[in-house]
Amino acid sequence: MEVKVAEILWLRSIERHKLRYVTLVSDGDSKAYNRICEVAPYGEAQIEKEECLNHVGKRLGTALRNLVSDCSKRKITLGGRGKGTLTQKAIRKLSIYYSRAIRSAPTAHEKQRAVLASLFHCYSTDNNPQHQFCPVGKDSFCFYQSALAKKETPGLHSVHIHTPLNRKLLHSYIYPVYKRLSDPALMKRCQLATTQNANESLHNAIWSKCSKEKFYTRRTVRFRATSAIAEFSAGPVWAHKKLMEAYGLATGADSTRLAKQRQQKRLDDSQYAAKKKMVKRRQQRREARRKLLAELQEAEGGQAYGAGIA
């Protein structure tokens, strides 16, 4: 289905819209891209394939979980409760680091270094620092490189490394995974930092009005798809008014009221999600301050001032 739709869109782009599509954003499935290359809608003009960052970001977590499972079948323990092992929590954090790395760096080479930095930074210990891939400078996320830039003594790795990994145990198994997922060819396809979020949100809006599991007439499908696209682009109130005008129908008080309710719910959901994210960030900042204060008190030999302390 997706292959045929992509073929139709590319073949009619010049006739309908007087433009050429030069990039195809995909989730790793190359069937649609291969079909477009076979059809060659623009002759010898090349069409570039761009990866969706959300789908690429999930690959590391999937690969590491599969690795732990496969090694477990061969009686090799990479997970478990030991320090520096590939626990589910460690895999989740490494996946987050990987996603941030491919989003933060602008070029393919810098993305590759950022991905490797996320691994070797976790390998580092006081006796064996592994920060050769970490960005240098005072503003570096790496406490070691930041301290060197400020001409200060770096702090303890046991305090600053939040996801320590046992290099001796894990490196020979997980480095090939990181090498494959930081390949320059893959990183080059992530340079535009594009996602399929907008498309997937639009598809969800259409399917909520026109389920894929039921049969509808062509006229019904066109009307509901048009309605969903209009609401997605400009909101339910505007879409309701314009659609009624286009079909020569009168807008009643009840239908207008329902459209306003849908639009208000959309705004409320958006504000709630933003507020929830803001509360989470504030809690994280408070926890970081508490942790820093506890470390300072411990370094100074306990609390020096407080209620009941002479």
Helices and strands as residue ranges (DSSP letters): H 2-17, E 23-26, H 31-39, E 48-51, H 53-73, H 88-104, H 108-123, H 143-149, H 157-160, H 167-181, H 184-188, H 197-209, H 218-234, H 236-246, H 253-299
